Amino acid sequence: MNLDRFEVGRPDPQEAEVLEYCANPNCGGEIYEGQSVVRYGSDLCCDMKCFANAIGAVTIVAGEN
C-alpha cells in the first residue's frame, strides 16, 4: 500500500470529457466533467461573470441614472 498523498491527484483537465458549453453567447466555453459551474434553469455557465452576462445583468452606481 502506497501512502504517498500525491500519488493520486486531481484528474487531468485535458482528459476530462466536455459535457456542455457555457450558456453565455459571448463565451460558449467548454464545460468539463468535474468543473464547478453556475446552473440557471437547465443552462450552465462557466462562472458568475458569464452567468451575469447571460441574464443581462449590468454594474451601475446606485443613485445615478
N, C-alpha and C positions, 0 to 999 in steps of 0.2 A: 504494500500500500504506500503510495507516494503522498506525503503530507505537504508538498510544496503548494502553497496557496496560489501561486501564479501559473501553475501548470494548466489549469482550465480557466481561461479568462472570458471576457465578453465575446460574443460572436463577431466574426469579421464582417463589417458592413458591406464589403464588396461581395460577400457570399450570400447576403440576405436577399430574400425574394421581394420584388416590388409588388405591393398589394393594391395600391391605389395611387392617384395623383392628387395633388393639392387642389382644392375647390376654388382657390383664388385664381381667376382667369389671368391675372398678371404674373402669376408664379408658375403653376402647373407642375411643381417639383414632384419628384418621385417620393412616395411614402413607403418605407420598408417595414418588413415584419420586425416587431420589437421596438419600433420607434415611438417615442411619446408624441402624441398629436392632439389637436383640438377637434372634437366632434360637434357638429352643428346639424341637428336632424340626422340625415343619412350621409351628409357630406363630411369630409375630413380636410383639415387644414394643417400644414406642417408646423405652424407656430401661431402665437397670439397675434402677431403683427399681420400675418396673412389672413387670419380669421377676421380681424377688424376691417381689413381692406375688402374682403369678400362680402361683408354685410354693409359696406358703405360708411363705416364709422370714420369720423374725422376728428382731429385735435383742434380745439378752439381755446380762446381765452374767455373765461366766464365774464359776462358783463359787456363784452364787445360784440358788435354785430359782424 
